[in-house]
């Protein structure tokens, strides 16, 4: 007897699993801190499982070579293949700004306050200084790589608006041109949004899977992170 495989069912099942787990967290956990940690864990596990191995994800702070730190970010997508150092100390993870591809806040619901909060967190990473060194190769030296964009977004289970994705969401997101802009986000029970030339709202479907594919596509076009100036960080050894 031959068993038929279904790609559409596999992809739908991925979203359904994420939505079910977020819903259980939302309804079953009473303590706000525990609920928040569990929601972060769902999104972290999704990205850990399905992003290519060159990317890693963690809850972390981001630091630059001038000694400035971001606020704590729920989900940081960062390079591990070309990053010379990632600090981990007493349960805290510190990632150099040059290694970051994307940052997300993970919340229970999407509303104007959470959009504003996520934009503030994303902005705290984008404003950090990033170095980029020329790259030597067998026949000479490549010019320093241009800094890649750091994508930012918000990940939630549901929305407080009705309709869930509509004009109030667009008003909260703004024009998409500021340094604290959100490039993409997922409201797992309702849809997802993405910033193309303007914001596009995608209702229904399988939002978690579509968000994942959108993120992977953006990362593919980002290429690799710049060559970090390790000596710029080493100066802090003498201070």
N, C-alpha and C positions, 0 to 999 in steps of 0.2 A: 504494500500500500504506500503510495507516494504522498508525502506531506507537502502542502503548498506553503511557500513563504510569502509574506506580504510586507513590503517595505513601508507602505502607508500605515499599516497597523503598528509596525515597530516604532515609527516616528511619532505616531499619535500616542503610543504607550509611554514614550519618554516624557511628553508633556503631562499626560494624565498622572504619572507617578509624582512629578514635581508638584502639581496642583494638589494632589491628595495629601502629600506630606505637609505642605504649607497650611492646608486647611486643618489638619490634625493639630499642628502647632498652635494655630489661631484659636481653636475651640477648646483644647485640652489643657494648655499650660496657663496657670493663673498669674504667676509672678512675671511682671513686665520684663525684667532683665533676663530671666530664663527663656521667655518667649522670644525675645530679640536674639539671644544667642542661638537658639534652635533654628530660627529662620535663616540667620547667617549661615549656619552649618548646611542647610539644604542647598543654598545657592553655591557655597564653596564646593560641596561634593559634586554638584552638577558640572561645574567648570573643571574640577580636578579630573573627573572621569572622561570628559569628552574633548577638552582642548588638547592639541598636540603636546607632546612631552617637552618641547622647548619652552613652553609656558608653565609657570607655577602660579598658584593662587594662595593668598593668606590674608588674614586680618592683620593689619600692620600700620606702623607709622612710616613716612617717607622722609628722608633727610637729604640735604644737598651739601656740596663741598664747602659752603660758606657757613655751615653749622646751623642752618635753619631747618626746622621740623614741620611737617604737616600735622594736622590733627589725626587721631586714629581713624583709619578707613576700614569699613567692614569687609570689603572684598577688593584686594589689589591683584591685578594680573601683571606678572613681571617675568622678565627673562632670567633664565638660570644657566643657559648654555654659554653666554658670553659675559655674564656678570661675575667679576672677580671676588666679590664678597657680599654676603647677606648676614646681618647681625641677628643672632637669637640669644636672648638673655632673660632668664627667669620668666619664661613664657611669653616674652615680648619679641616681636619681629620688627627689625628696622631695615628698610630697603633703600639703596641709593636712588636718587631721582632719575638718573640715566637709565635705570633698568625697568622703569615702569611703562607698561603699555596701556593699561586701563584701570579705572577706579570706580567702584560702585558703593552706594549705600543700600542696605537691605532693611526694609521696614515692613510693618504689617499692612499698612494702608497707604494709598496715594491721595494726598490732598495738597493744598497750597503751602501749608507749613512744611510738610515733608519735602516738597519740591525745592523750596527755599533752602532748607537745611542741607539737602543733597548738593545743591549748587554751591553752597558755602564750603562744604567738604571738598568737592572737586576743585574749586578755586584754590584751596589751601595747598593742593599738590601742584597744580599748573604754574603757580607763581614761583616755585622753587627754581633755583639756578641749576642748569644742566651743562656739563662739559661735553666736548666732542673733539677727539684728537685725530690728526691725519693717520691713515692706515698704511703701514709699510707692506710691500709685497715684493716678489722676486725681481721685478724690473724697475722698481721705483717706489713712489709713495702716492697713494690716493688722497685726494683732498678730504678734509674732515667731513663726515656725513652730516647732512642737515638733520636737525632734531625732528624726530617723528612726533605726530600728534599724540597727546594723551587723551584717550577717550574717557568719558565720564557718564554716569547714569544712575538710575534708581530702580531697585528691584522690590516688588511688593506682591502680596497675595491678592488684594482687592482694592477697589477705589471707593472713596466716600462721595464721589459725584454721581449724578444721574442725568445724562448717560455717563457711564464710567470713563469713557474717553471722548471728550468733546471740547467745546470752546473754553470752559473753565480750565482744563488741563493746558490748552494752548496758551491761555493768558498767563498761567503760572510759569510756563516754560520760557516765555519771552520770545525775542526775535532770533535767538540762536547764534548771535554774533559775539557775545561777551566771553571773557576768559573763564567764567564759571558756568558756561552752557552745559546742558546735558545732551549727549549725542544719541543715546538710546536708553530704553527702559522697558521693563516688563511688568504688567499687572496680570499675574498668572490666571486669574479667574475671568478676565475680560478681554485682554489684547496686549499689544505692545506699541511703542512709538519709536520713531527713528528720525534723525535729522539728516536730510539729504540737502537739497538747495533750500528747502523749508521743512518744517516738521510735518511728518506724515503719521497719521493715526491708523492703526490696523486693528479692527474690531474682530472678536471671535477667533475662530480657527484654533490652532494649537500654539498659544503665545510663547510658552517656555522654549519649545523647539525652534520656533521662528526667531526668537531673541538669540538663542545660541548660534544659529546659522548666520545671523546678521553680524554678530560679534566675530565669529571665525572669519567671515569674509573681510571685515575691516582689518583684522590682524594680518591676514594674508597680504594686503596692500600696504601695510605698515613696513614690511621688510624686517630688518634687524635693528636693534637698538644701537646708538652710537658707541664708539670706542671710548670708554670712560677714562678720564684723567685721574689715575690712582694717586699720583703725587699731590694733586689738589686736596685729596682727603688726608694724605699722610702728613700734611703740615700741622694737623691738629695734634700730632704726637708730641710736638714741642711746645704746646700751649697749656 
